[in-house]
């Protein structure tokens, strides 16, 4: 779609906010690349961008009257109910175009129109994000921005009802199929009550009279409708005999190794105290997961995990803010006092001597990756390279058996001592230091000979 098909406001906003796009010609894919050169778009994402640029044209004729229940605006609101940007978390030229079209209209909406019972809460939230997020860096005067008060929500946000949406789509499909069936019957001619055609017989083909054609069209429509309406009966088709299933390949057990544990560099974007537990912090951590990964959410345009850690009282809350850590990312998620935790933060503490009781009094030090390490980079112990499991099976105790070998050296590097693990004592391997894929060892500030968990 060429840029010239957009309205002037959208084109002006793109060129004003992203001057380099003037050299990108009329191609929207080139515009997105020029506006966000560090971001790569898949073929599906490019199609999605084109779709929403076309949707912007439909909005042009509908959005000016917010009292109407417009399909395009409602569809956009539903789409944004589970997304930060049009593509999910990636910015694109589609966001700038939709902002240019919607902002002047939404700016004039009353609080009731924005967040009342019939308001479009997600659209309002989305526009506020686009106009203020550094991710887009829109060059807007304060007077041009939409005035949005996050505390002024007049009605609760409507929960997206997937079941109701599915039923709605079924009804629409049935109506469309019925209309097509009527059209198919009408194209072949009308039929009298006695079953004869009202048009000359010369219009009927010799091998299939008009009456039979009409019956075929009705049967096809009924069969299609039955496929989407639960409980509607139609003629049963004979079932084909199923081919016997091939026997499943035997599962090959991987030998015990710390490489089965998915260790990654994590970036804590924010941390707060747990609302229901005095000893826990709740952290929002970017671990390099792609959008849509199970047990993740979106925060400030990034895919993140929510992680509970028993560090409250051992590490100051301010020391947990905006810092890199090492995260264990394939433990089975657990719910801790009402908050689902999808990873674990690696930390060191003094090793408990035999016979002593661990009273968890500290000191505790977070494991630090090299300063240049990036969120999501793989981390492993030298000499124990390999692919981690997707999710560790709690029954196999891989984490528990390997963790006893986690320690810190005299140089404060985190390391793995295979001699401390019963089944690896005779493997003939030496201690391996924890290294990041991009290079450099993981360390702690001061503890040596510590336990790491």
C-alpha positions as MATLAB code, in Angstrom:
seq = 'XXXXXXXXXXXXXXXXXXXXXXXXXXXXXXXXXXXXXXXXXXXXXXXXXXXXXXXXXXXXXXXXXXXXXXXXXXXXXXXXXXXXXXXXXXXXXXXXXXXXXXXXXXXXXXXXXXXXXXXXXXXXXXXXXXXXXXXXXXXXXXXXXXXXXXXXXXXXXXXXXXXXXXXXXXXXXXXXXXXXXXXXXXXXXXXXXXXXXXXXXXXXXXXXXXXXXXXXXXXXXXXXXXXXXXXXXXXXXXXXXXXXXXXXXXXXXXXXXXXXXXXXXXXXXXXXXXXXXXXXXXXXXXXXXXXXXXXXXXXXXXXXXXXXXXXXXXXXXXXXXXXXXXXXXXXXXXXXXXXXXXXXXXXXXXXXXXXXXXXXXXXXXXXXXXXXXXXXXXXXXXXXXXXXXXXXXXXXXXXXXXXXXXXXXXXXXXXXXXXXXXXXXXXXXXXXXXXXXXXXXXXXXXXXXXXXX';
ca = [
       0.000    0.000    0.000;
       1.453    3.345   -0.987;
       1.788    6.147    1.528;
      -0.255    8.430   -0.720;
      -3.359    6.378    0.150;
      -3.077    7.507    3.779;
      -4.688   10.750    4.899;
      -2.510   13.837    5.186;
      -2.393   13.725    8.988;
      -0.922   10.222    9.032;
       1.640   11.010    6.349;
       2.627   14.272    8.055;
       3.070   12.534   11.415;
       5.313    9.848    9.918;
       7.515   12.356    8.108;
       7.570   14.744   11.079;
       8.429   12.055   13.623;
      10.696    9.947   11.453;
      12.414   12.304    8.971;
      14.463    9.490    7.464;
      11.290    7.950    6.046;
      11.168   10.706    3.426;
      13.858    8.796    1.577;
      11.970    5.518    1.858;
       9.556    6.161   -0.996;
       5.935    5.037   -0.953;
       6.484    1.453    0.313;
       5.121    0.954    3.870;
       7.562   -1.862    4.588;
      10.444    0.455    3.736;
       8.852    3.119    5.928;
       8.729    0.747    8.904;
      12.336   -0.291    8.335;
      13.475    3.318    8.009;
      11.541    4.417   11.102;
      12.754    1.469   13.205;
      16.011    0.279   11.597;
      17.000   -1.954   14.527;
      13.800   -4.026   14.343;
      13.279   -6.946   11.973;
       9.763   -7.797   10.779;
       8.652  -11.293    9.768;
       6.524  -11.800    6.668;
       3.445  -12.324    8.888;
       4.154   -9.070   10.738;
       4.464   -7.191    7.439;
       1.052   -8.539    6.409;
      -0.326   -7.448    9.814;
       1.033   -3.928    9.293;
      -0.636   -3.711    5.866;
      -3.934   -4.964    7.336;
      -4.047   -2.270   10.001;
      -3.081    0.426    7.522;
      -6.165   -0.596    5.544;
      -8.216   -0.624    8.762;
      -7.141    2.985    9.304;
      -9.074    3.883    6.132;
     -12.242    2.263    7.556;
     -11.781    4.160   10.796;
     -11.703    7.414    8.841;
     -15.429    7.172    8.119;
     -16.524    5.721   11.468;
     -14.517    7.025   14.393;
     -15.826   10.619   14.289;
     -19.044    9.503   16.026;
     -17.978    7.669   19.226;
     -21.607    7.096   20.237;
     -21.951    4.588   17.403;
     -20.869    0.970   17.985;
     -18.485    0.852   15.057;
     -17.054   -2.447   13.950;
     -13.586   -1.137   13.071;
     -13.143    0.727   16.364;
     -14.482   -2.199   18.417;
     -12.214   -4.616   16.569;
      -9.226   -2.378   17.302;
     -10.217   -2.170   20.989;
     -10.488   -5.984   21.186;
      -7.168   -6.428   19.370;
      -5.409   -4.113   21.839;
      -6.913   -5.813   24.903;
      -3.997   -8.281   24.895;
      -1.308   -6.175   23.191;
       0.860   -3.144   23.869;
       1.354   -2.254   20.198;
      -0.399   -3.346   17.009;
       2.162   -6.151   16.547;
       2.145   -7.098   20.229;
       5.307   -5.478   21.542;
       7.162   -4.282   18.433;
       6.643   -0.705   17.218;
       5.741   -0.165   13.566;
       4.583    2.486   11.140;
       1.012    1.192   11.693;
       1.078    2.584   15.234;
       2.020    6.054   13.987;
      -0.693    5.970   11.307;
      -3.434    4.863   13.703;
      -2.328    7.457   16.249;
      -2.498   10.209   13.613;
      -6.033    9.181   12.670;
      -7.447    8.592   16.143;
      -5.713   11.219   18.288;
      -7.568   14.334   16.994;
     -10.937   12.615   17.526;
     -10.213   10.947   20.889;
      -8.782   14.256   22.123;
     -12.276   15.722   21.940;
     -13.992   12.813   23.696;
     -15.545   13.342   27.105;
     -14.442   11.169   30.064;
     -17.657    9.205   29.569;
     -16.756    8.510   25.940;
     -13.229    7.464   26.904;
     -13.788    5.145   29.857;
     -17.536    4.985   30.401;
     -19.615    1.780   30.095;
     -19.513    2.012   26.292;
     -16.019    3.494   26.104;
     -12.973    2.029   24.373;
     -10.559    1.700   27.281;
      -7.855   -0.193   25.412;
      -7.784    2.287   22.523;
      -7.355    5.179   24.985;
      -4.589    3.354   26.877;
      -2.850    2.484   23.603;
      -2.885    6.075   22.312;
      -1.466    7.307   25.631;
       1.353    4.754   25.337;
       2.199    5.704   21.724;
       2.306    9.459   22.417;
       4.532    9.117   25.507;
       6.676    5.972   25.066;
      10.370    6.551   24.223;
       9.934    3.477   22.014;
       8.271    5.719   19.409;
       9.850    9.055   20.245;
       7.048   11.014   18.555;
       7.859   14.694   18.227;
       4.603   16.161   19.560;
       3.855   19.460   21.224;
       2.164   19.183   24.608;
      -0.909   20.854   23.141;
      -1.183   18.143   20.478;
      -1.258   15.257   22.970;
      -4.451   13.640   24.231;
      -5.216   14.599   27.836;
      -5.586   11.262   29.612;
      -6.029   10.863   33.365;
      -5.203    7.242   34.346;
      -7.135    7.694   37.599;
     -10.333    8.754   35.827;
     -11.877    5.408   34.860;
     -15.653    5.692   34.984;
     -16.468    2.037   34.296;
     -14.458   -1.171   34.712;
     -12.587   -2.431   31.674;
     -14.710   -4.998   29.895;
     -13.172   -8.460   30.084;
     -12.619   -9.990   26.670;
     -15.029  -12.925   26.371;
     -13.377  -15.376   23.979;
     -16.410  -17.690   24.036;
     -18.861  -14.900   23.182;
     -16.547  -13.664   20.432;
     -16.359  -17.180   18.981;
     -20.157  -17.539   19.019;
     -20.514  -14.134   17.346;
     -18.179  -15.203   14.539;
     -20.151  -18.437   14.145;
     -23.426  -16.519   13.742;
     -21.835  -14.186   11.202;
     -20.490  -17.140    9.242;
     -23.894  -18.877    9.234;
     -25.568  -15.682    7.985;
     -22.956  -15.365    5.233;
     -23.382  -19.010    4.201;
     -27.167  -18.652    4.150;
     -26.918  -15.544    1.955;
     -24.565  -17.343   -0.413;
     -26.956  -20.300   -0.540;
     -29.898  -18.062   -1.459;
     -27.757  -16.374   -4.084;
     -26.725  -19.735   -5.529;
     -30.371  -20.864   -5.750;
     -31.462  -17.543   -7.269;
     -28.814  -17.620   -9.969;
     -30.173  -20.900  -11.327;
     -33.796  -19.739  -11.414;
     -36.924  -19.714   -9.214;
     -38.935  -22.850   -8.361;
     -42.743  -23.145   -8.109;
     -44.573  -24.924   -5.300;
     -44.965  -27.990   -7.526;
     -41.171  -28.166   -7.997;
     -41.028  -26.916  -11.589;
     -38.939  -24.022  -12.848;
     -40.510  -20.624  -13.575;
     -38.007  -19.907  -16.355;
     -37.730  -21.632  -19.717;
     -36.304  -25.145  -19.551;
     -33.605  -24.151  -22.033;
     -31.824  -22.417  -19.102;
     -31.355  -25.762  -17.347;
     -28.404  -27.928  -18.270;
     -29.328  -31.390  -19.664;
     -27.410  -33.293  -17.025;
     -28.694  -31.329  -13.940;
     -32.114  -29.552  -14.015;
     -32.635  -26.286  -12.167;
     -34.617  -27.921   -9.340;
     -31.706  -30.281   -8.601;
     -29.217  -27.405   -8.712;
     -31.270  -25.455   -6.189;
     -31.486  -28.498   -3.906;
     -27.720  -28.938   -4.150;
     -27.131  -25.298   -3.164;
     -29.448  -25.639   -0.153;
     -27.792  -28.904    0.914;
     -24.319  -27.398    0.673;
     -25.391  -24.379    2.743;
     -27.011  -26.608    5.386;
     -23.905  -28.785    5.618;
     -21.669  -25.739    5.991;
     -23.947  -24.260    8.662;
     -23.981  -27.561   10.571;
     -20.213  -27.459   10.733;
     -20.304  -24.272   12.820;
     -23.574  -24.678   14.815;
     -23.274  -27.090   17.776;
     -26.111  -29.637   17.855;
     -27.312  -29.100   14.269;
     -27.763  -32.480   12.584;
     -26.846  -33.306    9.011;
     -26.263  -36.451    7.004;
     -23.522  -38.592    8.495;
     -20.565  -39.412    6.326;
     -18.963  -42.805    6.390;
     -15.859  -42.796    8.508;
     -12.657  -43.752    6.824;
     -10.658  -46.468    8.454;
      -7.789  -44.961   10.405;
      -4.318  -46.118    9.591;
      -2.605  -47.755   12.563;
      -0.364  -45.363   14.456;
       3.334  -45.956   14.339;
       4.772  -46.867   17.734;
       6.177  -43.869   19.561;
       9.926  -43.587   19.575;
      11.428  -44.453   22.958;
      12.323  -41.421   25.074;
      16.095  -41.088   25.402;
      17.046  -40.040   28.907;
      19.689  -37.309   28.964;
      22.511  -37.843   31.444;
      22.503  -35.598   34.494;
      24.320  -32.327   33.788;
      23.950  -28.659   34.785;
      23.521  -27.897   31.064;
      19.922  -29.179   31.410;
      19.194  -26.068   33.500;
      18.205  -23.047   31.374;
      20.389  -20.252   32.774;
      20.098  -16.836   31.121;
      21.008  -13.208   31.652;
      17.953  -11.371   32.975;
      17.261   -7.650   33.256;
      15.112   -6.583   36.214;
      12.974   -3.712   34.889;
      11.232   -3.130   38.225;
      10.833   -4.794   41.620;
       8.228   -4.325   44.342;
       7.374   -5.936   47.655;
       4.948   -8.861   47.561;
       1.455   -7.710   48.623;
       0.860  -10.846   50.713;
       4.324  -11.911   51.929;
       6.808   -9.808   53.908;
       9.830  -11.892   52.856;
       9.214  -11.781   49.104;
      10.025   -9.376   46.281;
       8.053   -9.456   43.014;
      10.270   -8.591   40.039;
       9.461   -7.912   36.388;
      12.342   -9.436   34.420;
      13.176   -9.462   30.688;
      14.786  -12.839   29.882;
      14.891  -12.667   26.079;
      11.649  -14.603   25.529;
       9.865  -14.046   22.192;
       6.392  -12.431   22.376;
       3.644  -14.891   23.223;
       5.868  -17.254   25.218;
       3.905  -19.153   27.868;
       4.002  -17.612   31.365;
       5.132  -14.205   30.076;
       3.472  -10.807   29.741;
       4.338   -7.418   28.251;
       5.855   -4.452   30.076;
       7.049   -1.232   28.422;
       7.186   -2.927   25.034;
       9.196   -5.933   26.265;
       8.273   -9.569   26.899;
       8.814  -10.235   30.605;
       8.441  -12.822   33.352;
       7.071  -12.201   36.837;
       9.437  -13.635   39.435;
       9.028  -13.985   43.221;
      12.224  -14.167   45.276;
      12.740  -14.492   49.041;
      15.177  -11.582   49.183;
      13.132   -9.009   51.096;
      15.169   -8.115   54.172;
      18.360   -9.558   52.681;
      18.865   -7.179   49.747;
      17.622   -3.544   49.663;
      14.693   -3.010   47.300;
      16.562   -0.203   45.521;
      19.369   -2.673   44.704;
      16.824   -4.763   42.769;
      15.892   -1.988   40.347;
      17.109   -1.851   36.721;
      19.936   -4.354   37.067;
      21.206   -7.478   35.317;
      21.013  -10.847   37.078;
      21.211  -14.560   36.241;
      17.819  -16.271   36.021;
      16.863  -19.958   36.083;
      14.224  -20.075   33.347;
      12.997  -23.674   33.050;
      11.784  -24.496   36.534;
       8.077  -25.307   36.634;
       6.179  -22.079   37.508;
       4.818  -21.919   41.049;
       2.232  -19.635   42.670;
       3.610  -17.930   45.775;
       0.961  -16.298   47.957;
      -1.259  -15.547   44.971;
       1.470  -14.429   42.536;
       2.660  -16.807   39.806;
       6.457  -16.954   39.624;
       7.955  -18.073   36.282;
      11.710  -18.085   37.037;
      14.257  -17.842   39.854;
      16.945  -15.240   40.578;
      20.366  -16.779   41.276;
      22.075  -15.574   44.484;
      24.976  -16.628   46.720;
      25.072  -17.043   50.514;
      27.601  -18.524   52.971;
      27.761  -22.325   52.909;
      26.253  -23.960   56.010;
      28.631  -26.237   57.879;
      27.497  -29.822   58.637;
      25.232  -29.866   61.682;
      24.373  -26.169   61.465;
      20.858  -24.876   60.757;
      20.236  -22.551   57.840;
      18.320  -19.643   59.374;
      18.444  -17.630   56.109;
      20.010  -14.676   57.907;
      22.406  -13.843   55.071;
      24.466  -12.194   53.867;
      23.131  -12.712   50.340;
      24.671  -11.445   47.072;
      23.070  -11.542   43.631;
      25.075  -13.188   40.851;
      26.284  -10.527   38.398;
      26.768  -11.231   34.667;
      29.441   -9.240   32.764;
      28.404   -5.592   32.319;
      28.139   -5.897   28.527;
      25.884   -8.996   28.695;
      22.435   -8.651   27.159;
      19.118   -9.919   28.506;
      18.346  -13.374   27.138;
      21.950  -14.482   26.529;
      22.559  -18.148   27.376;
      24.772  -18.951   30.363;
      26.480  -22.289   31.130;
      29.323  -23.882   33.077;
      32.523  -24.490   31.121;
      32.914  -28.157   30.288;
      29.168  -28.772   30.597;
      27.843  -27.324   27.340;
      24.541  -28.549   25.896;
      20.908  -27.691   25.263;
      18.668  -27.174   28.334;
      15.357  -28.929   28.871;
      12.179  -27.020   27.940;
      10.783  -27.402   31.463;
      12.551  -29.421   34.150;
      10.516  -32.366   35.413;
      10.165  -31.807   39.197;
      10.100  -35.566   39.780;
      13.583  -36.033   38.314;
      15.146  -33.491   40.730;
      17.642  -32.199   38.127;
      17.854  -28.755   39.759;
      18.151  -30.133   43.304;
      20.875  -32.648   42.391;
      22.971  -30.177   40.368;
      22.547  -27.170   42.673;
      24.625  -28.753   45.447;
      27.622  -28.314   43.138;
      27.045  -24.571   42.609;
      29.669  -22.502   44.448;
      31.957  -19.459   44.206;
      35.744  -19.583   43.736;
      38.523  -17.655   45.450;
      38.269  -15.216   42.542;
      34.498  -14.784   43.289;
      33.459  -16.470   40.027;
      30.397  -18.716   40.140;
      31.378  -22.306   39.357;
      30.119  -25.897   39.284;
      31.944  -28.625   41.252;
      30.919  -32.023   39.819;
      32.608  -33.777   42.749;
      29.844  -32.484   45.029;
      27.171  -34.299   42.987;
      26.927  -37.984   43.868;
      26.259  -39.282   40.334;
      29.014  -37.092   38.786;
      31.858  -37.808   41.230;
      33.454  -40.377   38.931;
      32.743  -38.541   35.648;
      36.329  -37.277   35.495;
      35.324  -33.650   34.927;
      36.834  -30.664   36.667;
      35.236  -27.536   38.095;
      33.714  -25.303   35.407;
      33.111  -21.561   35.729;
      29.805  -19.938   34.796;
      30.302  -18.160   31.461;
      27.984  -16.033   29.313;
      27.581  -16.853   25.629;
      28.831  -13.394   24.652;
      31.943  -13.890   26.793;
      32.933  -13.195   30.402;
      32.346  -14.943   33.723;
      29.530  -14.445   36.233;
      30.670  -13.231   39.654;
      29.529  -12.127   43.103;
      30.782   -9.022   44.971;
      32.640  -10.709   47.853;
      31.547  -14.216   48.915;
      33.929  -17.117   48.274;
      33.242  -20.816   48.846;
      29.558  -19.896   48.997;
      26.499  -21.867   47.984;
      24.624  -20.510   44.951;
      20.903  -21.043   44.491;
];
